[in-house]
Amino acid sequence: MKYMIKISNQPKHISSSNFHQHFLNTKAQILSTIFENFNRIKKNINLNIDLTNKSSFPIQASWTWSPEINTDLLKYNKKTTTNSFIVSLFYEFVNLLYHDYTLIYTDASKSINGTGFAIVDGPQVKIFQLPYFSSIFTAEAYAL
């Protein structure tokens, strides 16, 4: 609640217009779906992502999922393998295994200078600064 009060007092904060608008608008009577909220946020930050199909949630509980995670790069020791070699292997894996995917990269950071996150979608790079009191978890959540 304290966080919402702080955000409502900062009209320039990214979440006041994108994420928490329905809390501040007391006239809203119909809740939006996640898909509708995502499209509104996407439009507000000019993110070029095309989602043509809505995904239905699986019946299986999320904590029982077994996602496929590619760990091929973990067999290379960072101390003994050059950075350029690891980067070239990464791009090789992406081109070989994920050539028909839309690649979107996110990152978040917190330091004594501030908290923020970035989204990279092809040539588009969007960088956002969050209030100093934001946690790294909050920044990572915004990035996703």
C-alpha positions as CSV (number, residue, x, y, z in Angstrom):
1,M,0.0,0.0,0.0
2,K,2.8,2.4,0.9
3,Y,4.4,1.7,-2.6
4,M,1.1,2.6,-4.3
5,I,0.8,5.8,-2.3
6,K,4.4,6.7,-3.3
7,I,3.7,5.9,-7.0
8,S,0.4,7.9,-7.0
9,N,2.4,10.9,-5.8
10,Q,4.9,10.6,-8.6
11,P,3.0,11.2,-11.9
12,K,6.1,10.8,-14.0
13,H,6.9,7.3,-12.6
14,I,6.6,4.7,-15.3
15,S,4.2,2.6,-13.4
16,S,1.8,5.4,-12.6
17,S,0.6,5.5,-16.2
18,N,1.3,2.0,-17.3
19,F,0.8,-0.5,-14.6
20,H,-1.3,0.9,-11.8
21,Q,-3.7,3.2,-13.7
22,H,-6.8,1.1,-12.8
23,F,-6.0,1.5,-9.1
24,L,-6.0,5.3,-9.4
25,N,-9.1,5.5,-11.6
26,T,-12.1,5.0,-9.3
27,K,-14.6,5.1,-12.2
28,A,-13.2,1.9,-13.7
29,Q,-15.8,-0.8,-13.2
30,I,-14.6,-3.5,-15.6
31,L,-11.2,-5.1,-15.0
32,S,-9.0,-5.7,-18.0
33,T,-7.4,-9.0,-18.9
34,I,-3.7,-9.5,-18.7
35,F,-3.6,-9.5,-22.5
36,E,-5.4,-6.2,-22.7
37,N,-3.1,-4.7,-20.0
38,F,-0.1,-5.9,-21.9
39,N,-1.3,-4.4,-25.2
40,R,-1.9,-1.0,-23.4
41,I,1.6,-1.1,-21.8
42,K,3.1,-2.1,-25.1
43,K,1.4,0.8,-26.9
44,N,2.5,3.3,-24.1
45,I,6.2,2.4,-24.4
46,N,6.1,1.9,-28.2
47,L,7.3,-1.7,-27.9
48,N,7.1,-3.5,-31.3
49,I,5.8,-7.0,-30.4
50,D,3.0,-8.7,-32.3
51,L,0.9,-11.1,-30.3
52,T,-1.8,-12.4,-32.5
53,N,-3.0,-15.3,-30.4
54,K,-4.0,-15.3,-26.8
55,S,-2.5,-18.2,-24.9
56,S,-4.7,-20.1,-22.5
57,F,-3.3,-21.0,-19.1
58,P,-2.4,-24.7,-18.7
59,I,-4.4,-26.8,-16.3
60,Q,-1.2,-28.0,-14.7
61,A,0.1,-25.9,-11.8
62,S,3.1,-23.7,-12.6
63,W,5.3,-25.3,-9.9
64,T,5.0,-28.7,-11.6
65,W,6.2,-27.4,-15.0
66,S,9.5,-28.7,-16.4
67,P,10.7,-26.0,-18.8
68,E,13.3,-26.8,-21.3
69,I,16.4,-24.8,-20.5
70,N,19.4,-24.9,-22.8
71,T,22.6,-25.2,-20.7
72,D,25.1,-25.9,-23.5
73,L,27.1,-22.8,-22.6
74,L,27.6,-23.9,-19.0
75,K,30.2,-26.5,-20.1
76,Y,32.6,-23.6,-20.9
77,N,34.6,-22.2,-18.0
78,K,34.3,-18.4,-18.0
79,K,37.8,-18.0,-16.6
80,T,39.5,-20.1,-19.3
81,T,37.2,-19.3,-22.3
82,T,37.3,-16.0,-24.0
83,N,34.3,-13.8,-23.9
84,S,34.2,-13.5,-27.7
85,F,34.1,-17.3,-28.1
86,I,31.1,-17.6,-25.7
87,V,29.3,-14.8,-27.5
88,S,29.9,-16.4,-30.9
89,L,28.6,-19.8,-29.5
90,F,25.5,-18.0,-28.1
91,Y,24.7,-16.5,-31.5
92,E,25.3,-19.9,-33.1
93,F,22.8,-21.5,-30.8
94,V,20.3,-18.8,-31.3
95,N,20.6,-19.0,-35.1
96,L,20.5,-22.8,-35.1
97,L,17.8,-23.5,-32.4
98,Y,15.7,-20.3,-32.3
99,H,15.8,-18.9,-35.8
100,D,12.0,-18.7,-36.0
101,Y,11.5,-17.0,-32.6
102,T,11.2,-13.3,-31.8
103,L,14.1,-12.6,-29.6
104,I,13.5,-10.0,-26.9
105,Y,16.1,-9.3,-24.2
106,T,15.5,-7.7,-20.9
107,D,17.8,-6.6,-18.1
108,A,17.5,-4.8,-14.8
109,S,20.0,-3.1,-12.6
110,K,20.3,-1.6,-9.1
111,S,23.2,0.4,-7.9
112,I,24.0,3.4,-5.6
113,N,23.2,5.5,-8.7
114,G,19.6,4.2,-9.1
115,T,17.4,1.4,-10.3
116,G,16.3,0.8,-13.9
117,F,15.6,-1.7,-16.6
118,A,15.9,-2.1,-20.4
119,I,14.1,-3.9,-23.1
120,V,15.8,-4.8,-26.4
121,D,13.6,-5.9,-29.3
122,G,15.6,-6.0,-32.5
123,P,16.9,-2.5,-33.2
124,Q,14.7,-0.9,-30.6
125,V,16.2,-0.3,-27.1
126,K,14.0,1.1,-24.4
127,I,15.6,2.2,-21.1
128,F,13.6,3.1,-18.0
129,Q,14.6,4.6,-14.7
130,L,12.7,3.6,-11.5
131,P,12.6,5.5,-8.2
132,Y,15.7,4.9,-6.0
133,F,13.7,2.9,-3.5
134,S,12.7,0.3,-6.1
135,S,14.2,-3.2,-5.5
136,I,16.0,-5.2,-8.0
137,F,13.1,-7.6,-7.9
138,T,10.7,-4.8,-8.9
139,A,13.1,-3.8,-11.8
140,E,13.3,-7.4,-13.0
141,A,9.5,-7.7,-12.8
142,Y,9.0,-4.4,-14.8
143,A,11.6,-5.7,-17.4
144,L,9.6,-8.9,-17.9
